[in-house]
């Protein structure tokens, strides 16, 4: 299945794209998907991940999700 | 509780005063302005971006969660995106409530949560 992948703020600079589509399977976790998509990228402990526009676990399968996003530390206001 | 969430790319215009309920005893307004010094350096303004659909959902969740602890009548939330010049507002929040205590408490907690959980970013580095 294809999943839309979004990046914001410093993660967009790190990965070099703001939006892309990527082929993955429902059993894969966000961590595994990013390991294949951008092997050099390490989310460490401060970058969160969102699945279908909600905070999610890096190590839970994405299921039939349509969207995956990297959420670096937020700074609105 | 009534809620209004808006992301705008033009200067924020504070909405007209709330009307309707005669039980509103406190109306609290907060504006967050862009300061000239960012990490000690003079800047012309700040660039903001948001993951808008998720930011809306997170805000709604936070509003509902906080309203259980601090019952209020209305939250009116506006965040400006893209370039915001120094001196202009990037954020406007108005809370209307029966009494001042829940309005003040909700405002303080809402701004704290905005700064930890809502996917909005200021991108000051792009301007240097």
N, CA and C atoms of all chains as a GROMACS GRO file, in nm:
protein
  615
    1UNK      N    1   0.085  -0.120   0.000
    1UNK     CA    2   0.000   0.000   0.000
    1UNK      C    3   0.088   0.124   0.000
    2UNK      N    4   0.030   0.236  -0.050
    2UNK     CA    5   0.105   0.362  -0.050
    2UNK      C    6   0.062   0.444   0.071
    3UNK      N    7   0.160   0.508   0.133
    3UNK     CA    8   0.129   0.595   0.246
    3UNK      C    9   0.191   0.732   0.218
    4UNK      N   10   0.118   0.838   0.257
    4UNK     CA   11   0.172   0.973   0.240
    4UNK      C   12   0.262   1.002   0.360
    5UNK      N   13   0.379   1.058   0.332
    5UNK     CA   14   0.472   1.091   0.441
    5UNK      C   15   0.500   1.241   0.440
    6UNK      N   16   0.480   1.303   0.557
    6UNK     CA   17   0.498   1.447   0.570
    6UNK      C   18   0.610   1.477   0.669
    7UNK      N   19   0.683   1.584   0.640
    7UNK     CA   20   0.786   1.629   0.735
    7UNK      C   21   0.767   1.778   0.758
    8UNK      N   22   0.810   1.826   0.874
    8UNK     CA   23   0.793   1.967   0.908
    8UNK      C   24   0.921   2.021   0.971
    9UNK      N   25   0.933   2.154   0.966
    9UNK     CA   26   1.042   2.226   1.032
    9UNK      C   27   1.176   2.157   1.006
   10UNK      N   28   1.253   2.129   1.113
   10UNK     CA   29   1.389   2.078   1.088
   10UNK      C   30   1.391   1.939   1.024
   11UNK      N   31   1.282   1.861   1.041
   11UNK     CA   32   1.285   1.727   0.979
   11UNK      C   33   1.274   1.739   0.826
   12UNK      N   34   1.210   1.848   0.779
   12UNK     CA   35   1.203   1.867   0.634
   12UNK      C   36   1.343   1.894   0.578
   13UNK      N   37   1.420   1.973   0.651
   13UNK     CA   38   1.558   2.000   0.608
   13UNK      C   39   1.643   1.874   0.617
   14UNK      N   40   1.622   1.796   0.723
   14UNK     CA   41   1.702   1.674   0.741
   14UNK      C   42   1.676   1.572   0.631
   15UNK      N   43   1.548   1.555   0.595
   15UNK     CA   44   1.514   1.452   0.497
   15UNK      C   45   1.511   1.503   0.354
   16UNK      N   46   1.501   1.634   0.338
   16UNK     CA   47   1.507   1.691   0.204
   16UNK      C   48   1.377   1.689   0.127
   17UNK      N   49   1.266   1.661   0.193
   17UNK     CA   50   1.135   1.670   0.126
   17UNK      C   51   1.029   1.706   0.229
   18UNK      N   52   0.921   1.765   0.182
   18UNK     CA   53   0.810   1.800   0.271
   18UNK      C   54   0.699   1.697   0.265
   19UNK      N   55   0.688   1.636   0.147
   19UNK     CA   56   0.580   1.538   0.129
   19UNK      C   57   0.622   1.437   0.024
   20UNK      N   58   0.594   1.312   0.051
   20UNK     CA   59   0.621   1.210  -0.050
   20UNK      C   60   0.526   1.092  -0.029
   21UNK      N   61   0.523   1.003  -0.125
   21UNK     CA   62   0.446   0.880  -0.108
   21UNK      C   63   0.543   0.764  -0.105
   22UNK      N   64   0.511   0.662  -0.025
   22UNK     CA   65   0.606   0.552  -0.006
   22UNK      C   66   0.528   0.422   0.004
   23UNK      N   67   0.585   0.321  -0.056
   23UNK     CA   68   0.520   0.190  -0.056
   23UNK      C   69   0.557   0.117   0.074
   24UNK      N   70   0.456   0.072   0.146
   24UNK     CA   71   0.486  -0.002   0.269
   24UNK      C   72   0.375  -0.105   0.293
   25UNK      N   73   0.392  -0.188   0.395
   25UNK     CA   74   0.284  -0.284   0.425
   25UNK      C   75   0.230  -0.257   0.565
   26UNK      N   76   0.104  -0.298   0.590
   26UNK     CA   77   0.036  -0.264   0.716
   26UNK      C   78   0.108  -0.315   0.841
   27UNK      N   79   0.191  -0.418   0.826
   27UNK     CA   80   0.259  -0.473   0.942
   27UNK      C   81   0.382  -0.392   0.983
   28UNK      N   82   0.424  -0.300   0.897
   28UNK     CA   83   0.545  -0.222   0.929
   28UNK      C   84   0.516  -0.113   1.031
   29UNK      N   85   0.615  -0.082   1.110
   29UNK     CA   86   0.601   0.026   1.208
   29UNK      C   87   0.660   0.154   1.147
   30UNK      N   88   0.626   0.271   1.204
   30UNK     CA   89   0.686   0.395   1.153
   30UNK      C   90   0.839   0.388   1.154
   31UNK      N   91   0.896   0.329   1.258
   31UNK     CA   92   1.043   0.322   1.265
   31UNK      C   93   1.100   0.241   1.147
   32UNK      N   94   1.033   0.130   1.116
   32UNK     CA   95   1.081   0.047   1.005
   32UNK      C   96   1.064   0.119   0.871
   33UNK      N   97   0.954   0.189   0.856
   33UNK     CA   98   0.929   0.261   0.730
   33UNK      C   99   1.037   0.368   0.709
   34UNK      N  100   1.065   0.445   0.814
   34UNK     CA  101   1.166   0.550   0.798
   34UNK      C  102   1.307   0.492   0.782
   35UNK      N  103   1.329   0.375   0.839
   35UNK     CA  104   1.461   0.313   0.823
   35UNK      C  105   1.484   0.276   0.676
   36UNK      N  106   1.376   0.236   0.609
   36UNK     CA  107   1.390   0.203   0.466
   36UNK      C  108   1.394   0.329   0.380
   37UNK      N  109   1.310   0.428   0.419
   37UNK     CA  110   1.298   0.550   0.339
   37UNK      C  111   1.422   0.638   0.351
   38UNK      N  112   1.474   0.652   0.472
   38UNK     CA  113   1.586   0.742   0.497
   38UNK      C  114   1.678   0.678   0.600
   39UNK      N  115   1.763   0.586   0.556
   39UNK     CA  116   1.845   0.508   0.650
   39UNK      C  117   1.932   0.596   0.741
   40UNK      N  118   1.967   0.714   0.692
   40UNK     CA  119   2.056   0.801   0.771
   40UNK      C  120   1.978   0.877   0.880
   41UNK      N  121   1.847   0.874   0.875
   41UNK     CA  122   1.765   0.954   0.968
   41UNK      C  123   1.746   0.882   1.100
   42UNK      N  124   1.775   0.953   1.209
   42UNK     CA  125   1.755   0.895   1.342
   42UNK      C  126   1.662   0.987   1.422
   43UNK      N  127   1.541   0.942   1.452
   43UNK     CA  128   1.448   1.030   1.524
   43UNK      C  129   1.489   1.056   1.669
   44UNK      N  130   1.581   0.974   1.720
   44UNK     CA  131   1.623   0.994   1.859
   44UNK      C  132   1.504   0.988   1.953
   45UNK      N  133   1.512   1.066   2.058
   45UNK     CA  134   1.402   1.063   2.156
   45UNK      C  135   1.313   1.185   2.144
   46UNK      N  136   1.352   1.285   2.064
   46UNK     CA  137   1.273   1.409   2.065
   46UNK      C  138   1.177   1.423   1.947
   47UNK      N  139   1.198   1.346   1.842
   47UNK     CA  140   1.106   1.358   1.727
   47UNK      C  141   0.994   1.256   1.742
   48UNK      N  142   0.871   1.308   1.746
   48UNK     CA  143   0.756   1.219   1.759
   48UNK      C  144   0.703   1.184   1.620
   49UNK      N  145   0.616   1.086   1.617
   49UNK     CA  146   0.556   1.047   1.489
   49UNK      C  147   0.404   1.052   1.503
   50UNK      N  148   0.338   1.091   1.394
   50UNK     CA  149   0.192   1.091   1.392
   50UNK      C  150   0.144   0.998   1.282
   51UNK      N  151   0.045   0.918   1.315
   51UNK     CA  152  -0.019   0.829   1.217
   51UNK      C  153  -0.163   0.876   1.203
   52UNK      N  154  -0.202   0.903   1.078
   52UNK     CA  155  -0.337   0.957   1.053
   52UNK      C  156  -0.368   1.077   1.142
   53UNK      N  157  -0.269   1.167   1.154
   53UNK     CA  158  -0.288   1.296   1.221
   53UNK      C  159  -0.308   1.287   1.371
   54UNK      N  160  -0.257   1.176   1.430
   54UNK     CA  161  -0.259   1.163   1.576
   54UNK      C  162  -0.124   1.109   1.622
   55UNK      N  163  -0.080   1.155   1.740
   55UNK     CA  164   0.046   1.103   1.791
   55UNK      C  165   0.038   0.951   1.801
   56UNK      N  166   0.147   0.884   1.764
   56UNK     CA  167   0.147   0.738   1.761
   56UNK      C  168   0.280   0.686   1.812
   57UNK      N  169   0.285   0.554   1.825
   57UNK     CA  170   0.405   0.488   1.875
   57UNK      C  171   0.498   0.457   1.757
   58UNK      N  172   0.625   0.483   1.776
   58UNK     CA  173   0.722   0.452   1.671
   58UNK      C  174   0.724   0.302   1.638
   59UNK      N  175   0.687   0.219   1.736
   59UNK     CA  176   0.705   0.075   1.718
   59UNK      C  177   0.575  -0.005   1.708
   60UNK      N  178   0.464   0.064   1.675
   60UNK     CA  179   0.338  -0.007   1.650
   60UNK      C  180   0.310  -0.009   1.501
   61UNK      N  181   0.257  -0.120   1.449
   61UNK     CA  182   0.228  -0.128   1.305
   61UNK      C  183   0.135  -0.016   1.260
   62UNK      N  184   0.156   0.032   1.138
   62UNK     CA  185   0.075   0.145   1.089
   62UNK      C  186  -0.064   0.100   1.041
   63UNK      N  187  -0.082  -0.030   1.019
   63UNK     CA  188  -0.213  -0.077   0.972
   63UNK      C  189  -0.246  -0.016   0.836
   64UNK      N  190  -0.370   0.024   0.819
   64UNK     CA  191  -0.409   0.080   0.688
   64UNK      C  192  -0.401   0.232   0.687
   65UNK      N  193  -0.307   0.287   0.759
   65UNK     CA  194  -0.296   0.433   0.770
   65UNK      C  195  -0.276   0.498   0.634
   66UNK      N  196  -0.326   0.619   0.620
   66UNK     CA  197  -0.307   0.692   0.494
   66UNK      C  198  -0.197   0.796   0.505
   67UNK      N  199  -0.160   0.833   0.629
   67UNK     CA  200  -0.065   0.944   0.644
   67UNK      C  201   0.026   0.922   0.764
   68UNK      N  202   0.153   0.954   0.743
   68UNK     CA  203   0.254   0.940   0.848
   68UNK      C  204   0.328   1.073   0.852
   69UNK      N  205   0.350   1.128   0.970
   69UNK     CA  206   0.418   1.259   0.976
   69UNK      C  207   0.521   1.260   1.086
   70UNK      N  208   0.633   1.328   1.058
   70UNK     CA  209   0.734   1.349   1.161
   70UNK      C  210   0.702   1.479   1.234
   71UNK      N  211   0.702   1.472   1.367
   71UNK     CA  212   0.668   1.589   1.447
   71UNK      C  213   0.788   1.627   1.534
   72UNK      N  214   0.872   1.718   1.483
   72UNK     CA  215   0.982   1.764   1.568
   72UNK      C  216   0.925   1.849   1.682
   73UNK      N  217   1.007   1.881   1.784
   73UNK     CA  218   0.954   1.959   1.897
   73UNK      C  219   0.878   2.083   1.848
   74UNK      N  220   0.758   2.100   1.900
   74UNK     CA  221   0.672   2.208   1.850
   74UNK      C  222   0.710   2.340   1.917
   75UNK      N  223   0.672   2.451   1.852
   75UNK     CA  224   0.711   2.582   1.906
   75UNK      C  225   0.613   2.690   1.865
   76UNK      N  226   0.484   2.657   1.870
   76UNK     CA  227   0.384   2.756   1.832
   76UNK      C  228   0.366   2.861   1.939
   77UNK      N  229   0.281   2.958   1.908
   77UNK     CA  230   0.251   3.063   2.007
   77UNK      C  231   0.317   3.193   1.972
   78UNK      N  232  -1.954   2.362   2.552
   78UNK     CA  233  -1.862   2.474   2.530
   78UNK      C  234  -1.847   2.499   2.379
   79UNK      N  235  -1.853   2.625   2.341
   79UNK     CA  236  -1.832   2.659   2.200
   79UNK      C  237  -1.683   2.676   2.174
   80UNK      N  238  -1.639   2.628   2.058
   80UNK     CA  239  -1.498   2.647   2.025
   80UNK      C  240  -1.485   2.699   1.882
   81UNK      N  241  -1.380   2.774   1.861
   81UNK     CA  242  -1.350   2.826   1.728
   81UNK      C  243  -1.200   2.814   1.709
   82UNK      N  244  -1.158   2.746   1.601
   82UNK     CA  245  -1.016   2.730   1.572
   82UNK      C  246  -0.990   2.783   1.432
   83UNK      N  247  -0.893   2.871   1.423
   83UNK     CA  248  -0.867   2.934   1.293
   83UNK      C  249  -0.716   2.948   1.271
   84UNK      N  250  -0.671   2.913   1.152
   84UNK     CA  251  -0.533   2.941   1.112
   84UNK      C  252  -0.541   3.040   0.997
   85UNK      N  253  -0.467   3.150   1.010
   85UNK     CA  254  -0.478   3.256   0.911
   85UNK      C  255  -0.340   3.294   0.860
   86UNK      N  256  -0.336   3.345   0.738
   86UNK     CA  257  -0.209   3.389   0.680
   86UNK      C  258  -0.204   3.540   0.666
   87UNK      N  259  -0.300   3.606   0.723
   87UNK     CA  260  -0.305   3.753   0.722
   87UNK      C  261  -0.313   3.801   0.866
   88UNK      N  262  -0.291   3.934   0.890
   88UNK     CA  263  -0.294   3.982   1.029
   88UNK      C  264  -0.422   3.942   1.102
   89UNK      N  265  -0.403   3.907   1.229
   89UNK     CA  266  -0.516   3.862   1.310
   89UNK      C  267  -0.606   3.981   1.344
   90UNK      N  268  -0.733   3.965   1.320
   90UNK     CA  269  -0.831   4.067   1.360
   90UNK      C  270  -0.910   4.008   1.477
   91UNK      N  271  -0.894   4.066   1.596
   91UNK     CA  272  -0.969   4.011   1.710
   91UNK      C  273  -1.119   4.013   1.682
   92UNK      N  274  -1.186   3.904   1.713
   92UNK     CA  275  -1.329   3.897   1.683
   92UNK      C  276  -1.410   3.989   1.774
   93UNK      N  277  -1.533   4.015   1.732
   93UNK     CA  278  -1.623   4.098   1.814
   93UNK      C  279  -1.646   4.030   1.948
   94UNK      N  280  -1.678   4.110   2.046
   94UNK     CA  281  -1.701   4.058   2.182
   94UNK      C  282  -1.811   3.953   2.180
   95UNK      N  283  -1.799   3.853   2.266
   95UNK     CA  284  -1.902   3.749   2.269
   95UNK      C  285  -2.035   3.808   2.312
   96UNK      N  286  -2.140   3.754   2.255
   96UNK     CA  287  -2.272   3.803   2.296
   96UNK      C  288  -2.362   3.683   2.316
   97UNK      N  289  -2.474   3.702   2.368
   97UNK     CA  290  -2.567   3.590   2.384
   97UNK      C  291  -2.589   3.559   2.530
   98UNK      N  292  -2.497   3.483   2.589
   98UNK     CA  293  -2.520   3.440   2.726
   98UNK      C  294  -2.505   3.555   2.824
   99UNK      N  295  -2.602   3.566   2.912
   99UNK     CA  296  -2.594   3.669   3.018
   99UNK      C  297  -2.529   3.610   3.143
  100UNK      N  298  -2.480   3.487   3.129
  100UNK     CA  299  -2.412   3.422   3.243
  100UNK      C  300  -2.260   3.431   3.233
  101UNK      N  301  -2.213   3.498   3.126
  101UNK     CA  302  -2.067   3.513   3.114
  101UNK      C  303  -2.023   3.629   3.204
  102UNK      N  304  -1.935   3.596   3.299
  102UNK     CA  305  -1.887   3.699   3.391
  102UNK      C  306  -1.742   3.735   3.369
  103UNK      N  307  -1.672   3.658   3.285
  103UNK     CA  308  -1.530   3.685   3.262
  103UNK      C  309  -1.496   3.659   3.116
  104UNK      N  310  -1.430   3.756   3.053
  104UNK     CA  311  -1.381   3.739   2.917
  104UNK      C  312  -1.232   3.772   2.921
  105UNK      N  313  -1.152   3.672   2.887
  105UNK     CA  314  -1.008   3.687   2.899
  105UNK      C  315  -0.946   3.677   2.759
  106UNK      N  316  -0.864   3.776   2.724
  106UNK     CA  317  -0.802   3.775   2.591
  106UNK      C  318  -0.650   3.772   2.604
  107UNK      N  319  -0.587   3.689   2.521
  107UNK     CA  320  -0.442   3.681   2.520
  107UNK      C  321  -0.393   3.700   2.376
  108UNK      N  322  -0.295   3.787   2.358
  108UNK     CA  323  -0.228   3.800   2.229
  108UNK      C  324  -0.081   3.770   2.246
  109UNK      N  325  -0.029   3.684   2.164
  109UNK     CA  326   0.115   3.656   2.164
  109UNK      C  327   0.177   3.734   2.048
  110UNK      N  328   0.272   3.823   2.079
  110UNK     CA  329   0.333   3.907   1.975
  110UNK      C  330   0.475   3.860   1.943
  111UNK      N  331   0.517   3.886   1.821
  111UNK     CA  332   0.654   3.852   1.781
  111UNK      C  333   0.748   3.961   1.831
  112UNK      N  334   0.849   3.919   1.907
  112UNK     CA  335   0.947   4.014   1.961
  112UNK      C  336   1.064   4.032   1.864
  113UNK      N  337   1.132   4.144   1.880
  113UNK     CA  338   1.239   4.177   1.786
  113UNK      C  339   1.364   4.090   1.807
  114UNK      N  340   1.388   4.050   1.933
  114UNK     CA  341   1.507   3.972   1.959
  114UNK      C  342   1.473   3.824   1.971
  115UNK      N  343   1.540   3.744   1.890
  115UNK     CA  344   1.522   3.599   1.896
  115UNK      C  345   1.660   3.540   1.923
  116UNK      N  346   1.676   3.479   2.039
  116UNK     CA  347   1.807   3.427   2.082
  116UNK      C  348   1.915   3.535   2.073
  117UNK      N  349   1.878   3.657   2.112
  117UNK     CA  350   1.975   3.766   2.118
  117UNK      C  351   2.000   3.837   1.986
  118UNK      N  352   1.939   3.788   1.878
  118UNK     CA  353   1.961   3.850   1.746
  118UNK      C  354   1.836   3.923   1.701
  119UNK      N  355   1.858   4.038   1.634
  119UNK     CA  356   1.745   4.114   1.580
  119UNK      C  357   1.689   4.043   1.457
  120UNK      N  358   1.558   4.030   1.454
  120UNK     CA  359   1.496   3.964   1.338
  120UNK      C  360   1.382   4.053   1.286
  121UNK      N  361   1.348   4.039   1.156
  121UNK     CA  362   1.236   4.117   1.102
  121UNK      C  363   1.100   4.055   1.138
  122UNK      N  364   1.103   3.927   1.173
  122UNK     CA  365   0.978   3.859   1.204
  122UNK      C  366   1.004   3.710   1.214
  123UNK      N  367   0.898   3.635   1.229
  123UNK     CA  368   0.911   3.490   1.239
  123UNK      C  369   0.822   3.423   1.135
  124UNK      N  370   0.871   3.310   1.089
  124UNK     CA  371   0.794   3.230   0.995
  124UNK      C  372   0.731   3.116   1.074
  125UNK      N  373   0.601   3.096   1.056
  125UNK     CA  374   0.533   2.985   1.127
  125UNK      C  375   0.478   2.887   1.026
  126UNK      N  376   0.480   2.759   1.064
  126UNK     CA  377   0.410   2.659   0.983
  126UNK      C  378   0.335   2.565   1.076
  127UNK      N  379   0.234   2.500   1.023
  127UNK     CA  380   0.154   2.407   1.104
  127UNK      C  381   0.120   2.284   1.022
  128UNK      N  382   0.101   2.175   1.092
  128UNK     CA  383   0.040   2.055   1.033
  128UNK      C  384  -0.108   2.073   1.069
  129UNK      N  385  -0.176   2.147   0.981
  129UNK     CA  386  -0.304   2.206   1.018
  129UNK      C  387  -0.413   2.107   1.059
  130UNK      N  388  -0.436   2.000   0.981
  130UNK     CA  389  -0.545   1.909   1.024
  130UNK      C  390  -0.518   1.847   1.160
  131UNK      N  391  -0.391   1.811   1.185
  131UNK     CA  392  -0.360   1.751   1.314
  131UNK      C  393  -0.365   1.856   1.425
  132UNK      N  394  -0.319   1.978   1.395
  132UNK     CA  395  -0.322   2.085   1.496
  132UNK      C  396  -0.466   2.111   1.541
  133UNK      N  397  -0.559   2.110   1.445
  133UNK     CA  398  -0.700   2.130   1.480
  133UNK      C  399  -0.751   2.018   1.571
  134UNK      N  400  -0.716   1.895   1.535
  134UNK     CA  401  -0.764   1.782   1.616
  134UNK      C  402  -0.703   1.786   1.756
  135UNK      N  403  -0.573   1.817   1.764
  135UNK     CA  404  -0.508   1.824   1.896
  135UNK      C  405  -0.570   1.935   1.980
  136UNK      N  406  -0.595   2.050   1.917
  136UNK     CA  407  -0.654   2.161   1.993
  136UNK      C  408  -0.792   2.122   2.047
  137UNK      N  409  -0.873   2.060   1.962
  137UNK     CA  410  -1.007   2.019   2.008
  137UNK      C  411  -0.995   1.924   2.128
  138UNK      N  412  -0.901   1.830   2.119
  138UNK     CA  413  -0.882   1.734   2.229
  138UNK      C  414  -0.841   1.807   2.356
  139UNK      N  415  -0.746   1.900   2.342
  139UNK     CA  416  -0.696   1.974   2.459
  139UNK      C  417  -0.809   2.060   2.517
  140UNK      N  418  -0.886   2.126   2.431
  140UNK     CA  419  -0.998   2.209   2.480
  140UNK      C  420  -1.093   2.124   2.564
  141UNK      N  421  -1.130   2.008   2.510
  141UNK     CA  422  -1.229   1.925   2.581
  141UNK      C  423  -1.172   1.874   2.713
  142UNK      N  424  -1.046   1.836   2.709
  142UNK     CA  425  -0.981   1.785   2.830
  142UNK      C  426  -0.973   1.894   2.937
  143UNK      N  427  -0.932   2.014   2.898
  143UNK     CA  428  -0.916   2.121   2.996
  143UNK      C  429  -1.051   2.172   3.047
  144UNK      N  430  -1.152   2.166   2.960
  144UNK     CA  431  -1.284   2.218   3.000
  144UNK      C  432  -1.348   2.132   3.109
  145UNK      N  433  -1.305   2.007   3.120
  145UNK     CA  434  -1.357   1.923   3.228
  145UNK      C  435  -1.309   1.979   3.363
  146UNK      N  436  -1.181   2.018   3.365
  146UNK     CA  437  -1.124   2.074   3.489
  146UNK      C  438  -1.166   2.218   3.512
  147UNK      N  439  -1.179   2.294   3.403
  147UNK     CA  440  -1.206   2.438   3.414
  147UNK      C  441  -1.324   2.473   3.323
  148UNK      N  442  -1.447   2.457   3.370
  148UNK     CA  443  -1.563   2.479   3.282
  148UNK      C  444  -1.569   2.623   3.230
  149UNK      N  445  -1.575   2.635   3.099
  149UNK     CA  446  -1.584   2.767   3.035
  149UNK      C  447  -1.692   2.762   2.928
  150UNK      N  448  -1.734   2.880   2.882
  150UNK     CA  449  -1.841   2.887   2.782
  150UNK      C  450  -1.788   2.882   2.639
  151UNK      N  451  -1.674   2.946   2.617
  151UNK     CA  452  -1.625   2.956   2.479
  151UNK      C  453  -1.474   2.973   2.475
  152UNK      N  454  -1.412   2.908   2.376
  152UNK     CA  455  -1.270   2.933   2.347
  152UNK      C  456  -1.263   2.975   2.201
  153UNK      N  457  -1.201   3.090   2.177
  153UNK     CA  458  -1.184   3.142   2.042
  153UNK      C  459  -1.034   3.146   2.017
  154UNK      N  460  -0.986   3.067   1.924
  154UNK     CA  461  -0.841   3.048   1.904
  154UNK      C  462  -0.803   3.084   1.761
  155UNK      N  463  -0.705   3.173   1.748
  155UNK     CA  464  -0.653   3.206   1.613
  155UNK      C  465  -0.501   3.199   1.618
  156UNK      N  466  -0.441   3.127   1.524
  156UNK     CA  467  -0.295   3.126   1.512
  156UNK      C  468  -0.259   3.171   1.371
  157UNK      N  469  -0.169   3.266   1.363
  157UNK     CA  470  -0.125   3.312   1.231
  157UNK      C  471  -0.011   3.224   1.182
  158UNK      N  472  -0.006   3.200   1.050
  158UNK     CA  473   0.100   3.118   0.991
  158UNK      C  474   0.175   3.200   0.886
  159UNK      N  475   0.282   3.140   0.837
  159UNK     CA  476   0.374   3.204   0.742
  159UNK      C  477   0.443   3.322   0.810
  160UNK      N  478   0.471   3.431   0.737
  160UNK     CA  479   0.555   3.535   0.797
  160UNK      C  480   0.474   3.629   0.887
  161UNK      N  481   0.521   3.647   1.009
  161UNK     CA  482   0.456   3.741   1.103
  161UNK      C  483   0.563   3.844   1.143
  162UNK      N  484   0.544   3.971   1.104
  162UNK     CA  485   0.645   4.073   1.136
  162UNK      C  486   0.652   4.102   1.286
  163UNK      N  487   0.768   4.151   1.328
  163UNK     CA  488   0.787   4.192   1.468
  163UNK      C  489   0.675   4.289   1.509
  164UNK      N  490   0.624   4.268   1.628
  164UNK     CA  491   0.521   4.359   1.682
  164UNK      C  492   0.380   4.314   1.651
  165UNK      N  493   0.365   4.220   1.556
  165UNK     CA  494   0.229   4.172   1.524
  165UNK      C  495   0.200   4.042   1.597
  166UNK      N  496   0.072   4.012   1.608
  166UNK     CA  497   0.030   3.894   1.686
  166UNK      C  498   0.041   3.766   1.603
  167UNK      N  499   0.102   3.666   1.663
  167UNK     CA  500   0.103   3.533   1.600
  167UNK      C  501  -0.009   3.448   1.660
  168UNK      N  502  -0.059   3.490   1.775
  168UNK     CA  503  -0.158   3.409   1.847
  168UNK      C  504  -0.262   3.498   1.915
  169UNK      N  505  -0.387   3.456   1.907
  169UNK     CA  506  -0.494   3.525   1.981
  169UNK      C  507  -0.583   3.417   2.042
  170UNK      N  508  -0.608   3.430   2.171
  170UNK     CA  509  -0.700   3.337   2.238
  170UNK      C  510  -0.796   3.420   2.324
  171UNK      N  511  -0.924   3.391   2.311
  171UNK     CA  512  -1.022   3.455   2.400
  171UNK      C  513  -1.104   3.346   2.469
  172UNK      N  514  -1.109   3.355   2.599
  172UNK     CA  515  -1.186   3.257   2.676
  172UNK      C  516  -1.296   3.331   2.750
  173UNK      N  517  -1.417   3.280   2.735
  173UNK     CA  518  -1.532   3.338   2.805
  173UNK      C  519  -1.584   3.234   2.904
  174UNK      N  520  -1.613   3.281   3.026
  174UNK     CA  521  -1.656   3.187   3.130
  174UNK      C  522  -1.748   3.258   3.228
  175UNK      N  523  -1.812   3.177   3.310
  175UNK     CA  524  -1.898   3.235   3.412
  175UNK      C  525  -1.819   3.312   3.516
  176UNK      N  526  -1.701   3.261   3.546
  176UNK     CA  527  -1.618   3.320   3.652
  176UNK      C  528  -1.473   3.330   3.607
  177UNK      N  529  -1.398   3.417   3.672
  177UNK     CA  530  -1.260   3.441   3.628
  177UNK      C  531  -1.167   3.322   3.652
  178UNK      N  532  -1.189   3.247   3.763
  178UNK     CA  533  -1.092   3.142   3.796
  178UNK      C  534  -1.078   3.036   3.686
  179UNK      N  535  -1.188   2.978   3.637
  179UNK     CA  536  -1.170   2.878   3.530
  179UNK      C  537  -1.112   2.939   3.403
  180UNK      N  538  -1.147   3.064   3.372
  180UNK     CA  539  -1.094   3.126   3.250
  180UNK      C  540  -0.943   3.144   3.261
  181UNK      N  541  -0.897   3.193   3.375
  181UNK     CA  542  -0.753   3.214   3.395
  181UNK      C  543  -0.677   3.080   3.394
  182UNK      N  544  -0.734   2.980   3.462
  182UNK     CA  545  -0.666   2.851   3.470
  182UNK      C  546  -0.661   2.784   3.334
  183UNK      N  547  -0.773   2.790   3.261
  183UNK     CA  548  -0.777   2.726   3.129
  183UNK      C  549  -0.678   2.794   3.034
  184UNK      N  550  -0.674   2.927   3.039
  184UNK     CA  551  -0.582   3.001   2.952
  184UNK      C  552  -0.438   2.958   2.977
  185UNK      N  553  -0.398   2.954   3.104
  185UNK     CA  554  -0.259   2.920   3.136
  185UNK      C  555  -0.225   2.779   3.088
  186UNK      N  556  -0.314   2.685   3.114
  186UNK     CA  557  -0.285   2.547   3.076
  186UNK      C  558  -0.290   2.528   2.924
  187UNK      N  559  -0.381   2.600   2.860
  187UNK     CA  560  -0.393   2.588   2.715
  187UNK      C  561  -0.264   2.636   2.647
  188UNK      N  562  -0.210   2.747   2.692
  188UNK     CA  563  -0.087   2.798   2.628
  188UNK      C  564   0.029   2.701   2.654
  189UNK      N  565   0.034   2.645   2.774
  189UNK     CA  566   0.139   2.545   2.802
  189UNK      C  567   0.126   2.425   2.708
  190UNK      N  568   0.004   2.377   2.691
  190UNK     CA  569  -0.018   2.260   2.605
  190UNK      C  570   0.010   2.293   2.458
  191UNK      N  571  -0.024   2.415   2.417
  191UNK     CA  572   0.005   2.457   2.280
  191UNK      C  573   0.154   2.442   2.252
  192UNK      N  574   0.234   2.478   2.351
  192UNK     CA  575   0.379   2.479   2.332
  192UNK      C  576   0.443   2.342   2.350
  193UNK      N  577   0.366   2.242   2.387
  193UNK     CA  578   0.424   2.107   2.396
  193UNK      C  579   0.361   2.008   2.297
  194UNK      N  580   0.233   2.028   2.265
  194UNK     CA  581   0.162   1.921   2.192
  194UNK      C  582   0.102   1.958   2.056
  195UNK      N  583   0.086   2.086   2.027
  195UNK     CA  584   0.015   2.121   1.903
  195UNK      C  585   0.118   2.143   1.791
  196UNK      N  586   0.102   2.069   1.679
  196UNK     CA  587   0.205   2.076   1.574
  196UNK      C  588   0.205   2.208   1.496
  197UNK      N  589   0.265   2.308   1.560
  197UNK     CA  590   0.290   2.438   1.499
  197UNK      C  591   0.436   2.470   1.530
  198UNK      N  592   0.505   2.527   1.430
  198UNK     CA  593   0.648   2.555   1.448
  198UNK      C  594   0.682   2.696   1.407
  199UNK      N  595   0.770   2.760   1.483
  199UNK     CA  596   0.829   2.886   1.437
  199UNK      C  597   0.964   2.854   1.377
  200UNK      N  598   0.990   2.917   1.262
  200UNK     CA  599   1.110   2.882   1.186
  200UNK      C  600   1.201   3.003   1.178
  201UNK      N  601   1.249   3.052   1.290
  201UNK     CA  602   1.327   3.175   1.290
  201UNK      C  603   1.453   3.163   1.206
  202UNK      N  604   1.509   3.044   1.199
  202UNK     CA  605   1.637   3.028   1.130
  202UNK      C  606   1.631   3.064   0.982
  203UNK      N  607   1.513   3.048   0.921
  203UNK     CA  608   1.507   3.075   0.777
  203UNK      C  609   1.528   3.223   0.746
  204UNK      N  610   1.517   3.308   0.849
  204UNK     CA  611   1.529   3.452   0.823
  204UNK      C  612   1.669   3.505   0.849
  205UNK      N  613   1.759   3.424   0.898
  205UNK     CA  614   1.893   3.474   0.932
  205UNK      C  615   1.989   3.463   0.815
   0.00000   0.00000   0.00000
